[in-house]
Each structure stands twice: as structure tokens, then as C-alpha cells.
Amino acid sequence: MSASTTDPIQPAKASKRDILRNRSLLTLSLGHLTVDMYSGVLPILYPLLTDKFELNLKTVGLVSLAYGGAASLTQPIFGYITDKRGTRLIGLALMWTAITFSLLGLAPSFGVLLALAALAGIGSGAYHPMGAVTAAAVIPDEQRNTAMSFYVTGGTLGVAIGPLVAAIVFALAGIHGTVAMVLPGGLIAIFMIVQMRSVTANLRKRQAVSGVPPPIPWKPLSSVISLMMMRAWVLFGISAFIPLWYEDMGYSTTFYAALSTTLLIASALGTVGVGTLADRHGRKQLLVLSSILTIPAVLLFAQFPGYPGFLFAIMIGFLASSTGPLLLVMAQQMMVGRAGVASGLILGMGFVMGAIGVPMMGAVADAYGIQDAMRTWAIVGIVAIGLAFLLPSDAEILRLSKRSSGPPPEPVAVAPAAAAEPGMPGHA
């Protein structure tokens, strides 16, 4: 019998099969899929919003900024709350997003639309650090990259299916179809509230014995956060403007929804593959290589729209966003005892840079066209390469994760055993 059927917190040794049978991790991934699905729905809503409120490309990007900005700026706050109070409200965070997002199509004015988008983003901002901390506690340490990649894949698949769900719902009901979007989030939220009670109780017990956290190593951590921001900047901008670009070229909603989904499914598949490779060969080398290869992938995607775009979207998906889980685990390891804050920082800053990038890309697109804006965004990838070379090695991260918060009065015999305890928040 798998350990996951008897204990919500996994033991130190587990196979890939155990990860896939881990009920707690599967539940968290399902919630992650659902909450991030709303991010995938949002770009398909843009053409309807531009018609209803007579918006240009820059202005419609403010909707993404409101949603993503609220999610980003609140994530470190919710991360701190998670470290202090636990993750028992994770299901309610998903329900909040479902309810507020469902009201977007009923907004009577652009100002109300922005306010509702921001409120929906707050629910996403609460879910992500809670989910990442809980996931870190239910996976074995020696498979942290693979298992965290599996959890993050849930969110990526959610963003990927969002355009397809939106295409069907909006084709049937128009902009008011957002009301139906309350159903998936509300139902999964209720399921999570029931299923995750035992996991959050175990997590609170482990947090109570985690001890005083050491100082935060801001210098190496800053390179991790900055790389996450650059990668998000590229991916968010491209994803947001695929629907508008292809609609301008005369393609159908089904075509550009399928293209958006292809980009994000490739990201999900790449996430799992990269996690496995990182467990075997190390993370820094993979992050440097993927940063280099992202630039030609973005340029080819911009240069050859239409059916060739599917091939280049797959390349971007594999390269640009599949490394997010690796950066998340690196941040959690360096911020020992502050898994919630680490998750909030790395995810929140990625979200905020991506959200800021959408209206910036919209301004470039208004001035020069969306295709040239896509080409320009490849320049951001050059910055990402430099940041990847500045990342700490796995050996340096391991050393940082074993620091104490101050010189102990004398060696403590039980410290190594406590530090090695599987599933401890901050050691994931």
C-alpha cells in the first residue's frame, strides 16, 4: 500500500508512482488547475471587452494588470499569513476567485470591470502560496523538483484549457457567459475544503516545530526572483495577445484558442520533463540552456504566424515557462522556515512582472503592430540569459538551506535529524 493512503505527509523515500498516487498532491494540483483556468479564460475575453467598452490594445491590457497585479502583490502577504496561520483557507480562496470572476461579464462600466478583475486576482494570490507550501509538505525531499513540477503542471494545464473552455462558453452565451464560470471553481473549492482538512492539520503540527528561521540570503535569492520575472514577462505578453493578433488576421476563435492551448499544454509537459532532468543533472544548467533557446523560439513564432505557429508555440512552451517549478523550489530551499513567503515572492513577482508586461506590450502593439511587439519581446529574453548565469548552484543552495539563524551555544546532537525530516516546510 502506498504511504499516501495512510499518511497525508509523504515519507522520505517514494517512487514516481507514489507521487502519482499521492491523493493530497493530486487534490492540490486539481485546485491549482481550476484557479489558473481563470487566467487562461481572460485573454479570450479581451475581444469581447474591446467591443463592449471600445478599448484599444493598451487599455484592455489593464484588465490583465488588475487581475495579475492584485494576485502578485498579495501573494507575499498571503505567504506570510500561511507561514503563521497555516493553509486551511485554501478552498475558500478558490471559491472567492470563482465568484468574483463570474461577475466580469456583468460589469456596467470599465472601472467596475477593473475592480472585479482585481478582486478575482486576490483569490488567486491567496491560493498560490498556500498551495505551494502544502505541496512542499506532502512530497519527498529527494524528488522535490519532479513532484513540485507535477503540482505546477496542474496550474499550467488549467491555463491551457482556459481558452478552450472560454471559446465554448462565450460562443454559446457571449460575454455574459462568465456567470457560468462560477461552477468549476465553486465545486472544486467544496471538494478541497473536505479533502484537505487532514493535510492542513498535519502541516500546522510540523510548522510548530520548525524552529526560528535563519536570515534570508537576499543576493542569491534576487537572481532567482529576477529570472522568474523575466520569464513571466515574455510568456504573459505572448499569451495575452495571441487572441487579438489572430483575430486581426482573420482567424477563427477556435483557431487561436487552440494555439493558446497548445502553448500552455507544451509548457505543462515541459514542466514535468524539466523537473525530472533537474533531479538527475542539476537545475542551473537547464535554466541557462532554456533561457538561451527561448530567444529564437519567440522570434520564429513572431515571424511565421498561422499553422507554423503551433510548432513554435510548442518550443516556447517547453522553454519559457517549464522552468518555473525549479525556481520555486530554489526559493523555498534558500528561505528556510519561510516557505509561504518564499512561494509568495517567487510566484507573486513573476505574476506582477507578467501583468505589467501586458499593457507595455499593448502600447508597443498600438504603435507598431502586434507582430513587431512579439519580436521586441525577444529582447527581454537576453536579460534572462544573464540572470540565469548568476543563479546559485545546487551545492550553494544546499549550503544555504542548512544554515542556522545564529551561532548556537554548542552543537546540538539532534539538529541534523530534525533538518533532514521529510516534508518539513522550508526544506522542500
C-alpha positions as CSV (number, residue, x, y, z in Angstrom):
1,M,0.0,0.0,0.0
2,S,1.3,3.5,-0.8
3,A,2.2,5.7,2.1
4,S,-0.1,8.3,0.7
5,T,-3.1,6.2,1.7
6,T,-2.2,6.2,5.3
7,D,-0.3,9.5,5.9
8,P,-1.0,12.8,4.2
9,I,2.6,13.7,4.7
10,Q,4.8,11.5,2.5
11,P,7.8,9.7,3.8
12,A,11.3,10.4,2.7
13,K,11.5,7.6,0.1
14,A,9.0,7.4,-2.7
15,S,8.9,6.5,-6.4
16,K,7.3,8.4,-9.2
17,R,4.4,6.0,-8.9
18,D,4.0,7.1,-5.3
19,I,3.9,10.7,-6.4
20,L,1.1,10.0,-8.9
21,R,-0.8,8.1,-6.2
22,N,-0.4,10.9,-3.6
23,R,-4.0,11.9,-3.0
24,S,-3.1,15.1,-1.3
25,L,-0.8,16.2,-4.1
26,L,-3.5,15.3,-6.7
27,T,-6.1,17.4,-4.8
28,L,-3.8,20.4,-4.6
29,S,-3.0,20.0,-8.4
30,L,-6.7,19.9,-9.2
31,G,-7.3,23.1,-7.2
32,H,-4.3,24.7,-8.9
33,L,-5.7,23.7,-12.3
34,T,-9.0,25.3,-11.5
35,V,-7.8,28.6,-10.1
36,D,-5.3,29.1,-13.0
37,M,-8.0,28.2,-15.6
38,Y,-9.4,31.7,-15.0
39,S,-6.1,33.2,-16.1
40,G,-6.5,31.2,-19.4
41,V,-10.1,32.4,-19.9
42,L,-9.1,36.1,-19.5
43,P,-7.3,36.6,-22.9
44,I,-10.3,35.0,-24.8
45,L,-12.5,37.6,-23.1
46,Y,-10.4,40.5,-24.5
47,P,-12.1,40.7,-27.9
48,L,-15.5,40.9,-26.3
49,L,-14.3,43.6,-23.9
50,T,-12.8,45.7,-26.6
51,D,-16.2,45.7,-28.4
52,K,-18.3,46.4,-25.3
53,F,-16.1,49.2,-23.9
54,E,-14.4,50.4,-27.1
55,L,-10.9,49.7,-25.8
56,N,-7.5,49.8,-27.5
57,L,-4.8,47.2,-27.0
58,K,-3.0,49.1,-24.3
59,T,-6.2,49.7,-22.3
60,V,-7.5,46.2,-22.5
61,G,-4.1,45.1,-21.1
62,L,-5.1,46.9,-17.9
63,V,-7.6,44.2,-17.2
64,S,-4.7,41.7,-17.1
65,L,-2.8,44.1,-14.9
66,A,-5.7,44.4,-12.5
67,Y,-6.1,40.7,-12.2
68,G,-2.4,39.8,-12.3
69,G,-1.3,42.8,-10.2
70,A,-3.7,42.0,-7.4
71,A,-2.7,38.4,-7.4
72,S,1.0,39.3,-7.5
73,L,1.1,42.0,-4.8
74,T,-1.0,40.0,-2.3
75,Q,1.0,36.7,-2.7
76,P,3.8,37.7,-0.3
77,I,1.2,38.9,2.2
78,F,-0.7,35.6,2.0
79,G,2.6,33.7,2.1
80,Y,3.4,35.4,5.4
81,I,-0.1,34.6,6.7
82,T,0.4,31.0,5.5
83,D,3.6,30.6,7.5
84,K,1.9,32.0,10.6
85,R,-1.6,30.5,10.3
86,G,-1.5,27.6,8.0
87,T,-3.3,26.7,4.8
88,R,-6.9,25.8,6.0
89,L,-8.5,28.6,3.9
90,I,-7.1,27.4,0.6
91,G,-10.5,26.1,-0.6
92,L,-12.2,29.5,0.2
93,A,-9.5,31.3,-1.8
94,L,-10.5,29.3,-4.9
95,M,-14.2,29.9,-4.3
96,W,-13.6,33.7,-4.0
97,T,-11.9,33.7,-7.4
98,A,-14.7,31.7,-8.9
99,I,-17.4,34.1,-7.6
100,T,-15.7,37.4,-8.5
101,F,-14.5,36.2,-11.9
102,S,-18.1,35.1,-12.8
103,L,-19.2,38.8,-12.4
104,L,-16.8,40.2,-15.0
105,G,-19.3,39.9,-17.9
106,L,-21.9,41.8,-16.0
107,A,-19.7,44.8,-15.2
108,P,-21.7,48.0,-16.2
109,S,-18.5,50.1,-16.7
110,F,-14.8,49.7,-17.3
111,G,-14.0,50.9,-13.8
112,V,-16.2,48.2,-12.3
113,L,-14.6,45.7,-14.6
114,L,-11.1,46.5,-13.3
115,A,-12.3,46.3,-9.7
116,L,-13.8,42.9,-10.2
117,A,-10.7,41.7,-12.0
118,A,-8.6,42.8,-9.1
119,L,-10.9,41.1,-6.6
120,A,-10.7,37.9,-8.5
121,G,-6.9,38.2,-8.6
122,I,-6.8,38.4,-4.8
123,G,-8.3,34.9,-4.6
124,S,-5.5,33.7,-6.9
125,G,-3.0,35.5,-4.8
126,A,-4.2,33.7,-1.7
127,Y,-4.3,30.2,-3.3
128,H,-0.8,30.1,-4.8
129,P,1.4,30.4,-1.7
130,M,-1.0,28.2,0.3
131,G,-0.9,25.5,-2.4
132,A,2.9,25.7,-2.9
133,V,3.6,25.3,0.9
134,T,1.2,22.4,1.3
135,A,2.6,20.7,-1.8
136,A,6.1,21.1,-0.4
137,A,4.9,19.3,2.7
138,V,3.4,16.2,1.0
139,I,6.3,15.4,-1.3
140,P,9.6,13.6,-0.6
141,D,12.7,15.8,-0.4
142,E,14.8,13.8,-2.9
143,Q,12.1,14.2,-5.6
144,R,11.2,17.8,-4.8
145,N,11.8,19.1,-8.4
146,T,9.8,16.3,-10.0
147,A,6.9,16.5,-7.5
148,M,6.7,20.3,-7.5
149,S,6.8,20.2,-11.3
150,F,3.8,17.9,-11.1
151,Y,2.0,20.3,-8.8
152,V,2.8,23.3,-11.0
153,T,1.7,21.3,-14.1
154,G,-1.8,21.4,-12.7
155,G,-1.8,25.2,-12.9
156,T,-0.3,25.2,-16.3
157,L,-2.9,22.8,-17.6
158,G,-5.6,25.0,-16.1
159,V,-4.3,28.0,-18.1
160,A,-4.1,25.8,-21.1
161,I,-7.7,24.6,-21.0
162,G,-9.0,28.0,-20.1
163,P,-9.1,29.2,-23.8
164,L,-11.0,26.1,-24.9
165,V,-13.5,26.5,-22.1
166,A,-13.9,30.2,-22.8
167,A,-14.3,29.6,-26.6
168,I,-17.2,27.2,-25.9
169,V,-18.9,29.3,-23.2
170,F,-18.6,32.6,-24.9
171,A,-19.8,31.1,-28.2
172,L,-22.9,30.0,-26.5
173,A,-23.6,32.9,-24.2
174,G,-21.5,35.8,-25.3
175,I,-19.8,38.0,-22.7
176,H,-22.4,37.1,-20.1
177,G,-21.1,33.5,-20.2
178,T,-18.7,34.5,-17.4
179,V,-21.5,33.7,-15.0
180,A,-21.2,30.0,-15.8
181,M,-17.5,30.2,-14.7
182,V,-18.6,30.1,-11.1
183,L,-19.4,26.4,-11.4
184,P,-16.0,24.7,-11.8
185,G,-14.3,26.9,-9.1
186,G,-17.2,26.6,-6.6
187,L,-17.5,22.8,-6.9
188,I,-13.8,22.1,-6.7
189,A,-13.5,24.5,-3.8
190,I,-16.1,22.5,-1.8
191,F,-14.2,19.3,-2.7
192,M,-10.9,20.8,-1.5
193,I,-12.4,22.0,1.8
194,V,-13.5,18.5,2.6
195,Q,-10.4,16.7,1.3
196,M,-7.6,18.9,2.7
197,R,-8.6,19.1,6.4
198,S,-6.3,16.3,7.5
199,V,-3.4,17.6,5.4
200,T,-3.6,21.2,6.8
201,A,-3.8,19.8,10.4
202,N,-0.6,17.8,9.8
203,L,1.1,20.9,8.3
204,R,0.3,23.1,11.3
205,K,1.9,20.5,13.6
206,R,5.1,20.5,11.5
207,Q,5.2,24.2,11.3
208,A,5.0,24.4,15.1
209,V,8.3,22.5,15.4
210,S,10.2,24.2,12.5
211,G,12.2,26.5,14.8
212,V,13.5,30.0,14.2
213,P,14.2,30.7,10.5
214,P,17.7,31.9,9.5
215,P,18.4,35.3,7.8
216,I,17.2,35.5,4.2
217,P,20.1,35.3,1.6
218,W,18.9,38.2,-0.5
219,K,21.7,38.3,-3.0
220,P,21.4,34.8,-4.5
221,L,17.6,34.9,-4.0
222,S,17.4,38.1,-6.0
223,S,18.7,36.3,-9.1
224,V,16.1,33.6,-8.7
225,I,13.3,36.1,-8.4
226,S,14.5,38.3,-11.3
227,L,14.8,35.3,-13.6
228,M,11.2,34.3,-12.8
229,M,10.1,37.9,-13.5
230,M,11.8,37.9,-16.9
231,R,10.4,34.6,-18.0
232,A,6.9,35.5,-16.9
233,W,7.2,38.8,-18.7
234,V,7.8,37.0,-22.0
235,L,5.1,34.3,-21.6
236,F,2.4,36.5,-20.2
237,G,2.8,39.1,-23.1
238,I,2.7,36.4,-25.8
239,S,-0.2,34.5,-24.3
240,A,-2.3,37.7,-23.8
241,F,-2.0,38.9,-27.4
242,I,-2.4,35.7,-29.3
243,P,-6.2,36.1,-29.5
244,L,-6.2,39.7,-30.6
245,W,-3.4,39.2,-33.1
246,Y,-5.0,36.2,-34.8
247,E,-8.4,37.8,-34.7
248,D,-6.9,40.8,-36.6
249,M,-5.5,38.4,-39.2
250,G,-9.0,36.9,-39.7
251,Y,-8.5,33.6,-37.9
252,S,-11.4,32.0,-36.1
253,T,-11.9,31.9,-32.3
254,T,-11.4,28.1,-32.5
255,F,-8.0,28.5,-34.2
256,Y,-6.4,31.0,-31.8
257,A,-7.9,29.2,-28.8
258,A,-6.3,26.0,-29.9
259,L,-3.0,27.9,-30.5
260,S,-3.1,29.4,-27.0
261,T,-3.9,25.9,-25.5
262,T,-1.0,24.4,-27.5
263,L,1.4,26.9,-26.0
264,L,0.3,26.1,-22.5
265,I,0.0,22.4,-22.8
266,A,3.6,22.3,-24.1
267,S,4.5,24.3,-21.0
268,A,2.8,21.7,-18.8
269,L,4.6,18.8,-20.5
270,G,7.9,20.6,-20.4
271,T,7.4,21.3,-16.7
272,V,7.3,17.6,-15.8
273,G,10.3,16.8,-18.1
274,V,12.4,19.6,-16.7
275,G,11.7,18.6,-13.1
276,T,12.9,15.0,-13.8
277,L,16.0,16.2,-15.5
278,A,16.8,18.6,-12.7
279,D,16.6,15.9,-10.1
280,R,19.2,14.0,-12.1
281,H,21.5,16.6,-13.6
282,G,21.0,19.9,-11.6
283,R,19.0,23.0,-12.2
284,K,21.3,25.8,-13.1
285,Q,22.5,24.2,-16.4
286,L,18.9,23.6,-17.5
287,L,17.9,27.2,-16.7
288,V,20.8,28.7,-18.7
289,L,20.1,26.5,-21.7
290,S,16.4,27.1,-21.7
291,S,17.0,30.9,-21.4
292,I,19.3,30.8,-24.5
293,L,16.9,28.7,-26.6
294,T,13.8,30.8,-25.8
295,I,15.0,33.8,-27.9
296,P,15.0,32.0,-31.4
297,A,11.7,30.3,-30.4
298,V,10.0,33.7,-29.8
299,L,11.4,35.2,-33.0
300,L,10.2,32.3,-35.1
301,F,6.8,32.4,-33.5
302,A,6.5,36.1,-34.4
303,Q,7.9,35.7,-37.9
304,F,5.7,32.8,-39.1
305,P,2.1,33.1,-37.9
306,G,-0.6,30.7,-38.9
307,Y,-0.2,26.9,-38.8
308,P,3.7,27.1,-38.3
309,G,2.8,29.0,-35.1
310,F,1.8,25.7,-33.4
311,L,5.3,24.3,-33.8
312,F,7.0,27.4,-32.4
313,A,4.4,27.7,-29.6
314,I,5.4,24.2,-28.5
315,M,9.0,25.4,-28.4
316,I,8.2,28.4,-26.4
317,G,6.0,26.4,-24.0
318,F,8.7,23.9,-23.4
319,L,11.4,26.5,-22.8
320,A,9.9,29.7,-21.4
321,S,7.7,28.6,-18.5
322,S,8.6,25.0,-17.8
323,T,11.4,26.1,-15.5
324,G,9.1,27.9,-13.1
325,P,8.9,25.0,-10.6
326,L,12.7,24.8,-10.4
327,L,12.9,28.5,-9.4
328,L,10.1,28.0,-6.9
329,V,11.9,25.1,-5.2
330,M,15.2,27.0,-5.2
331,A,13.5,29.9,-3.4
332,Q,11.9,27.6,-0.8
333,Q,15.2,26.0,-0.1
334,M,17.0,29.3,0.4
335,M,14.3,30.7,2.7
336,V,14.4,28.0,5.3
337,G,11.3,28.2,7.6
338,R,9.6,30.7,5.4
339,A,8.1,28.5,2.6
340,G,5.0,30.7,2.4
341,V,6.8,33.9,2.0
342,A,9.2,32.3,-0.5
343,S,6.4,31.0,-2.6
344,G,4.6,34.3,-2.4
345,L,7.7,36.2,-3.5
346,I,8.7,34.0,-6.4
347,L,5.2,33.5,-7.7
348,G,4.0,37.0,-6.9
349,M,6.9,38.8,-8.5
350,G,6.5,36.6,-11.6
351,F,2.8,37.4,-11.8
352,V,3.4,41.2,-11.3
353,M,6.0,41.4,-14.0
354,G,3.9,39.4,-16.4
355,A,0.9,41.7,-15.6
356,I,2.9,44.9,-16.1
357,G,4.3,43.5,-19.3
358,V,0.9,43.0,-20.9
359,P,-0.1,46.7,-21.2
360,M,3.5,47.6,-22.1
361,M,3.4,45.1,-24.9
362,G,0.0,46.6,-25.8
363,A,1.5,50.0,-26.1
364,V,4.2,48.7,-28.4
365,A,1.5,46.9,-30.4
366,D,-0.6,50.0,-30.8
367,A,2.4,51.9,-32.1
368,Y,4.0,49.3,-34.4
369,G,1.6,46.3,-34.6
370,I,1.3,43.1,-32.6
371,Q,3.8,41.2,-34.8
372,D,6.6,43.7,-34.2
373,A,5.7,43.8,-30.5
374,M,6.2,40.0,-30.4
375,R,9.6,40.4,-32.0
376,T,10.5,43.1,-29.5
377,W,9.7,40.8,-26.6
378,A,12.5,38.5,-27.6
379,I,14.9,41.2,-26.3
380,V,13.6,40.5,-22.8
381,G,15.0,37.0,-23.2
382,I,18.5,38.4,-23.5
383,V,18.3,39.7,-19.9
384,A,17.1,36.3,-18.8
385,I,20.2,34.7,-20.1
386,G,22.4,36.9,-18.0
387,L,20.3,36.3,-14.9
388,A,20.5,32.5,-15.4
389,F,24.3,32.6,-15.3
390,L,24.0,34.4,-11.9
391,L,21.9,31.7,-10.3
392,P,23.4,29.9,-7.3
393,S,24.5,26.3,-7.9
394,D,22.6,23.4,-6.3
395,A,25.6,22.9,-3.9
396,E,25.4,26.6,-2.8
397,I,21.6,26.3,-2.3
398,L,22.1,23.2,-0.2
399,R,24.6,25.1,2.0
400,L,22.2,28.0,2.4
401,S,19.4,25.6,3.3
402,K,21.4,24.2,6.2
403,R,22.3,27.5,7.8
404,S,21.2,28.3,11.4
405,S,19.7,31.6,12.4
406,G,22.6,32.4,14.6
407,P,25.6,30.8,16.3
408,P,24.4,28.1,18.6
409,P,25.8,28.0,22.1
410,E,27.0,24.4,21.5
411,P,26.4,21.7,18.9
412,V,23.1,20.0,19.3
413,A,23.1,16.3,18.5
414,V,19.5,16.2,17.2
415,A,19.8,19.1,14.8
416,P,20.8,17.0,11.7
417,A,17.9,14.6,12.2
418,A,15.5,17.5,12.6
419,A,16.8,19.2,9.5
420,A,16.5,16.0,7.5
421,E,13.0,15.3,8.5
422,P,11.0,14.7,5.3
423,G,8.3,17.1,4.3
424,M,9.3,19.9,6.6
425,P,8.2,23.3,5.3
426,G,11.2,25.3,4.3
427,H,13.2,22.1,3.5
428,A,11.2,21.3,0.4
